[in-house]
Amino acid sequence: MTADEVDAYLAQLEEPKKSTLEALRRSILEVVPDAQECISYGMPAFRVGGKVVAGFAAFTNHLAYLPHSGTVLADLGDALEDYEHTSGSLHFPVDQPLPDELVRRLVEAKLARLG
């Protein structure tokens, strides 16, 4: 699996979802530039040392950041108070990328859990 598959996933999206997720992709790669891009569970994901550390997906009315963990989002508490989320999915508007600093904190929280 390669970045080409992530490119294909993004190519089939309409705007502004496509641009917003492209911005998230860049933010994730700034934190883990050597991550392997792939598709996991049908959605773009980023692997470090063979472990998925982040992912994202487009849905009808929102976009989602996926930490591939049921505990990472709980670790960030108040930093996520402006966003709807479940234990394993952070939802955000189709036209508003997540702030780079929040993406950094999300990825680093997952990396810390991997030890």
N, CA, C and O of each residue as an XYZ file, in Angstrom:
460
protein
N       0.840     -1.180      0.000
C       0.000      0.000      0.000
C       0.881      1.238      0.000
O       1.925      1.280      0.651
N       0.444      2.237     -0.737
C       1.298      3.403     -0.920
C       0.522      4.705     -0.812
O      -0.702      4.724     -0.680
N       1.280      5.790     -0.874
C       0.682      7.120     -0.882
C      -0.236      7.295     -2.087
O      -1.154      8.115     -2.053
N       0.002      6.535     -3.144
C      -0.863      6.623     -4.329
C      -2.306      6.270     -3.979
O      -3.243      6.846     -4.532
N      -2.480      5.331     -3.066
C      -3.831      4.949     -2.646
C      -4.502      6.086     -1.870
O      -5.709      6.298     -1.989
N      -3.720      6.806     -1.086
C      -4.257      7.963     -0.372
C      -4.598      9.057     -1.380
O      -5.628      9.720     -1.253
N      -3.741      9.249     -2.378
C      -4.034     10.209     -3.443
C      -5.358      9.864     -4.123
O      -6.172     10.750     -4.383
N      -5.574      8.584     -4.410
C      -6.804      8.149     -5.077
C      -8.025      8.394     -4.182
O      -9.080      8.801     -4.670
N      -7.884      8.147     -2.881
C      -8.983      8.408     -1.939
C      -9.348      9.888     -1.977
O     -10.523     10.243     -2.063
N      -8.339     10.745     -1.912
C      -8.585     12.187     -1.901
C      -9.141     12.672     -3.237
O      -9.975     13.578     -3.263
N      -8.697     12.092     -4.336
C      -9.114     12.531     -5.666
C     -10.616     12.358     -5.881
O     -11.222     13.106     -6.648
N     -11.211     11.389     -5.217
C     -12.639     11.145     -5.433
C     -13.536     12.033     -4.575
O     -14.760     11.973     -4.696
N     -12.945     12.852     -3.714
C     -13.732     13.740     -2.846
C     -14.033     15.065     -3.532
O     -13.259     15.549     -4.358
N     -15.168     15.636     -3.173
C     -15.504     16.974     -3.658
C     -14.884     18.005     -2.725
O     -14.505     17.703     -1.593
N     -14.793     19.230     -3.232
C     -14.329     20.341     -2.404
C     -15.477     20.789     -1.507
O     -16.631     20.684     -1.923
N     -15.222     21.278     -0.311
C     -13.912     21.555      0.274
C     -13.318     20.376      1.041
O     -12.243     20.504      1.626
N     -14.009     19.217      1.049
C     -13.500     18.067      1.798
C     -12.086     17.705      1.362
O     -11.217     17.447      2.195
N     -11.863     17.687      0.054
C     -10.553     17.293     -0.478
C      -9.445     18.195      0.055
O      -8.451     17.700      0.586
N      -9.601     19.499     -0.078
C      -8.563     20.439      0.372
C      -8.346     20.371      1.877
O      -7.215     20.462      2.354
N      -9.429     20.212      2.615
C      -9.326     20.158      4.075
C      -8.552     18.913      4.507
O      -7.709     18.986      5.402
N      -8.831     17.778      3.881
C      -8.102     16.559      4.238
C      -6.671     16.580      3.703
O      -5.782     15.990      4.317
N      -6.434     17.238      2.590
C      -5.050     17.390      2.121
C      -4.237     18.202      3.127
O      -3.064     17.908      3.358
N      -4.855     19.219      3.725
C      -4.170     20.005      4.758
C      -3.873     19.138      5.976
O      -2.796     19.245      6.563
N      -4.818     18.281      6.361
C      -4.596     17.378      7.498
C      -3.466     16.398      7.175
O      -2.625     16.118      8.028
N      -3.446     15.891      5.978
C      -2.379     14.979      5.560
C      -1.013     15.647      5.717
O      -0.087     15.050      6.265
N      -0.891     16.878      5.240
C       0.373     17.604      5.378
C       0.741     17.797      6.843
O       1.906     17.652      7.215
N      -0.245     18.125      7.677
C       0.018     18.327      9.109
C       0.528     17.048      9.765
O       1.468     17.085     10.559
N      -0.084     15.930      9.437
C       0.351     14.649     10.009
C       1.778     14.341      9.561
O       2.608     13.922     10.368
N       2.061     14.547      8.287
C       3.398     14.244      7.769
C       4.463     15.186      8.309
O       5.642     14.831      8.322
N       4.081     16.369      8.751
C       5.045     17.249      9.410
C       5.488     16.658     10.744
O       6.635     16.844     11.152
N       4.601     15.955     11.419
C       4.924     15.346     12.713
C       5.677     14.036     12.516
O       6.628     13.751     13.244
N       5.260     13.243     11.545
C       5.886     11.941     11.277
C       6.249     11.854      9.787
O       5.597     11.141      9.024
N       7.296     12.589      9.382
C       7.636     12.667      7.952
C       8.020     11.337      7.322
O       7.932     11.187      6.103
N       8.440     10.379      8.118
C       8.829      9.083      7.574
C       7.708      8.053      7.631
O       7.930      6.872      7.362
N       6.502      8.502      7.981
C       5.381      7.565      8.075
C       5.078      6.955      6.710
O       5.218      7.598      5.670
N       4.661      5.701      6.752
C       4.209      5.022      5.543
C       2.725      5.330      5.383
O       1.929      5.041      6.277
N       2.352      5.909      4.257
C       0.946      6.168      3.990
C       0.316      4.905      3.429
O       0.922      4.201      2.621
N      -0.901      4.627      3.862
C      -1.580      3.419      3.433
C      -3.088      3.604      3.585
O      -3.565      4.667      3.981
N      -3.811      2.562      3.265
C      -5.248      2.516      3.509
C      -5.472      1.456      4.580
O      -5.010      0.322      4.451
N      -6.185      1.834      5.634
C      -6.514      0.914      6.718
C      -8.008      1.018      6.972
O      -8.528      2.108      7.211
N      -8.691     -0.100      6.922
C     -10.147     -0.119      7.084
C     -10.830      0.791      6.061
O     -11.854      1.407      6.360
N     -10.261      0.876      4.853
C     -10.844      1.668      3.784
C     -10.588      3.161      3.870
O     -11.135      3.930      3.079
N      -9.751      3.588      4.832
C      -9.494      5.011      5.041
C      -7.988      5.282      5.053
O      -7.207      4.416      5.449
N      -7.577      6.476      4.622
C      -6.155      6.823      4.664
C      -5.600      6.730      6.089
O      -6.247      7.132      7.056
N      -4.391      6.192      6.186
C      -3.749      6.023      7.493
C      -2.246      6.195      7.340
O      -1.705      6.192      6.234
N      -1.593      6.343      8.477
C      -0.149      6.595      8.532
C       0.457      5.619      9.521
O       0.051      5.568     10.682
N       1.434      4.841      9.060
C       2.101      3.842      9.891
C       3.503      4.294     10.247
O       4.233      4.838      9.419
N       3.861      4.057     11.496
C       5.217      4.301     11.977
C       5.645      3.014     12.668
O       4.971      2.549     13.587
N       6.744      2.442     12.241
C       7.199      1.189     12.834
C       6.168      0.078     12.717
O       6.065     -0.779     13.595
N       5.405      0.096     11.632
C       4.399     -0.940     11.408
C       3.079     -0.719     12.127
O       2.139     -1.490     11.932
N       2.987      0.308     12.947
C       1.760      0.600     13.713
C       1.067      1.836     13.151
O       1.719      2.836     12.852
N      -0.239      1.768     13.009
C      -1.003      2.926     12.548
C      -1.048      3.946     13.675
O      -1.443      3.631     14.797
N      -0.637      5.182     13.364
C      -0.607      6.235     14.378
C      -1.642      7.330     14.130
O      -1.932      8.126     15.023
N      -2.197      7.370     12.922
C      -3.198      8.392     12.604
C      -3.920      7.989     11.326
O      -3.421      7.206     10.518
N      -5.099      8.548     11.178
C      -5.863      8.327      9.958
C      -6.920      9.399      9.826
O      -7.130     10.208     10.730
N      -7.582      9.390      8.679
C      -8.674     10.345      8.495
C      -9.684      9.777      7.521
O      -9.416      8.806      6.813
N     -10.854     10.401      7.499
C     -11.918      9.946      6.610
C     -12.902     11.077      6.355
O     -13.043     12.001      7.156
N     -13.579     10.975      5.212
C     -14.633     11.921      4.852
C     -15.985     11.228      5.002
O     -16.164     10.078      4.600
N     -16.911     11.946      5.581
C     -18.274     11.467      5.728
C     -19.210     12.500      5.115
O     -18.754     13.560      4.685
N     -20.486     12.221      5.067
C     -21.439     13.106      4.405
C     -21.405     14.527      4.950
O     -21.326     15.484      4.180
N     -21.465     14.674      6.271
C     -21.598     16.000      6.863
C     -20.409     16.450      7.697
O     -20.448     17.528      8.290
N     -19.364     15.652      7.752
C     -18.186     16.029      8.530
C     -16.973     15.237      8.065
O     -17.085     14.305      7.269
N     -15.822     15.625      8.575
C     -14.580     14.882      8.378
C     -14.169     14.325      9.726
O     -14.656     14.780     10.761
N     -13.282     13.351      9.726
C     -12.865     12.746     10.989
C     -11.368     12.490     11.003
O     -10.779     12.057     10.013
N     -10.771     12.770     12.155
C      -9.401     12.370     12.460
C      -9.528     11.101     13.280
O     -10.321     11.044     14.219
N      -8.756     10.088     12.933
C      -8.846      8.786     13.592
C      -7.503      8.422     14.219
O      -6.538      8.164     13.499
N      -7.427      8.398     15.534
C      -6.154      8.061     16.182
C      -5.877      6.561     16.232
O      -4.809      6.147     16.685
N      -6.818      5.745     15.775
C      -6.688      4.283     15.843
C      -6.389      3.835     17.273
O      -5.548      2.972     17.524
N      -7.111      4.455     18.190
C      -6.997      4.146     19.613
C      -8.257      4.655     20.297
O      -8.779      5.710     19.937
N      -8.737      3.920     21.267
C      -9.901      4.355     22.020
C      -9.562      5.243     23.199
O     -10.459      5.655     23.934
N      -8.273      5.551     23.399
C      -7.884      6.331     24.571
C      -7.186      7.649     24.258
O      -7.131      8.523     25.123
N      -6.654      7.820     23.059
C      -5.895      9.020     22.720
C      -6.740     10.283     22.874
O      -6.269     11.269     23.441
N      -7.957     10.271     22.389
C      -8.784     11.478     22.459
C      -9.093     11.844     23.909
O      -9.128     13.025     24.254
N      -9.314     10.855     24.747
C      -9.560     11.131     26.169
C      -8.333     11.766     26.819
O      -8.466     12.576     27.736
N      -7.147     11.405     26.352
C      -5.908     11.965     26.901
C      -5.813     13.475     26.690
O      -5.166     14.171     27.472
N      -6.459     13.985     25.628
C      -6.331     15.404     25.298
C      -7.418     16.276     25.917
O      -7.334     17.502     25.848
N      -8.414     15.678     26.506
C      -9.429     16.394     27.278
C      -9.871     17.726     26.729
O     -10.504     17.789     25.675
N      -9.537     18.819     27.448
C     -10.009     20.161     27.121
C      -9.573     20.651     25.750
O     -10.231     21.520     25.178
N      -8.496     20.126     25.211
C      -8.027     20.560     23.898
C      -9.041     20.228     22.801
O      -8.981     20.780     21.703
N      -9.969     19.322     23.109
C     -10.955     18.893     22.117
C     -12.352     19.418     22.404
O     -13.315     18.988     21.770
N     -12.476     20.337     23.346
C     -13.801     20.778     23.774
C     -14.604     21.453     22.664
O     -15.831     21.508     22.752
N     -13.953     21.964     21.629
C     -14.666     22.617     20.531
C     -15.095     21.644     19.432
O     -15.661     22.060     18.421
N     -14.829     20.362     19.627
C     -15.102     19.364     18.596
C     -16.007     18.258     19.137
O     -15.939     17.896     20.311
N     -16.851     17.732     18.255
C     -17.600     16.528     18.594
C     -16.653     15.349     18.409
O     -15.804     15.352     17.518
N     -16.813     14.341     19.266
C     -15.971     13.165     19.107
C     -16.575     11.968     19.819
O     -17.413     12.096     20.712
N     -16.121     10.809     19.391
C     -16.409      9.559     20.075
C     -15.090      9.139     20.719
O     -14.133      9.913     20.705
N     -15.020      7.972     21.265
C     -13.752      7.535     21.855
C     -12.675      7.322     20.791
O     -11.485      7.372     21.105
N     -13.073      7.085     19.537
C     -12.084      6.789     18.515
C     -12.143      7.636     17.266
O     -11.538      7.289     16.252
N     -12.882      8.771     17.326
C     -13.040      9.595     16.132
C     -13.303     11.045     16.518
O     -14.233     11.342     17.268
N     -12.471     11.943     15.996
C     -12.619     13.376     16.238
C     -13.243     13.995     14.989
O     -12.664     13.931     13.905
N     -14.420     14.593     15.141
C     -15.149     15.143     13.998
C     -14.865     16.627     13.850
O     -14.760     17.354     14.838
N     -14.740     17.071     12.604
C     -14.514     18.489     12.338
C     -15.178     18.873     11.015
O     -15.439     18.013     10.174
N     -15.452     20.176     10.834
C     -16.174     20.636      9.643
C     -15.405     20.372      8.347
O     -14.176     20.304      8.331
N     -16.166     20.225      7.269
C     -15.577     19.904      5.973
C     -14.718     21.033      5.413
O     -13.918     20.811      4.503
N     -14.877     22.240      5.950
C     -14.144     23.374      5.405
C     -13.190     24.034      6.408
O     -12.732     25.157      6.199
N     -12.900     23.317      7.499
C     -12.008     23.882      8.524
C     -10.988     22.837      8.962
O     -11.303     21.972      9.779
N      -9.769     22.905      8.430
C      -8.743     21.938      8.835
C      -8.457     22.037     10.333
O      -8.605     23.099     10.938
N      -8.053     20.934     10.907
C      -7.629     20.955     12.304
C      -6.355     21.792     12.423
O      -5.500     21.739     11.539
N      -6.217     22.550     13.485
C      -4.987     23.328     13.680
C      -3.753     22.417     13.748
O      -3.805     21.332     14.326
N      -2.659     22.868     13.158
C      -1.432     22.073     13.144
C      -1.004     21.646     14.546
O      -0.575     20.510     14.743
N      -1.118     22.541     15.513
C      -0.694     22.214     16.879
C      -1.549     21.102     17.472
O      -1.036     20.252     18.199
N      -2.842     21.094     17.173
C      -3.715     20.025     17.668
C      -3.339     18.701     17.007
O      -3.299     17.663     17.668
N      -3.068     18.736     15.720
C      -2.650     17.512     15.018
C      -1.360     16.985     15.645
O      -1.226     15.783     15.871
N      -0.425     17.868     15.921
C       0.834     17.454     16.562
C       0.544     16.753     17.897
O       1.097     15.689     18.179
N      -0.315     17.350     18.700
C      -0.636     16.762     20.007
C      -1.319     15.405     19.862
O      -1.051     14.486     20.636
N      -2.202     15.281     18.872
C      -2.891     14.008     18.642
C      -1.915     12.909     18.240
O      -1.944     11.808     18.790
N      -1.052     13.218     17.278
C      -0.089     12.210     16.809
C       0.895     11.862     17.917
O       1.197     10.689     18.134
N       1.394     12.869     18.616
C       2.353     12.596     19.695
C       1.718     11.788     20.824
O       2.389     10.960     21.439
N       0.437     12.017     21.104
C      -0.240     11.232     22.141
C      -0.310      9.757     21.729
O      -0.126      8.872     22.565
N      -0.571      9.495     20.469
C      -0.615      8.104     19.990
C       0.792      7.491     20.032
O       0.960      6.353     20.471
N       1.796      8.241     19.579
C       3.167      7.736     19.625
C       3.595      7.408     21.053
O       4.271      6.407     21.290
N       3.202      8.249     21.995
C       3.548      8.001     23.399
C       2.917      6.718     23.912
O       3.517      6.006     24.717
N       1.710      6.423     23.450
C       1.031      5.196     23.873
C       1.720      3.949     23.300
O       1.649      2.868     23.883
N       2.378      4.114     22.166
C       3.084      2.981     21.562
C       4.411      2.726     22.248
O       4.990      1.648     22.112
N       4.899      3.731     22.994
C       6.139      3.576     23.733
C       7.314      3.640     22.844
O       8.448      3.526     23.310
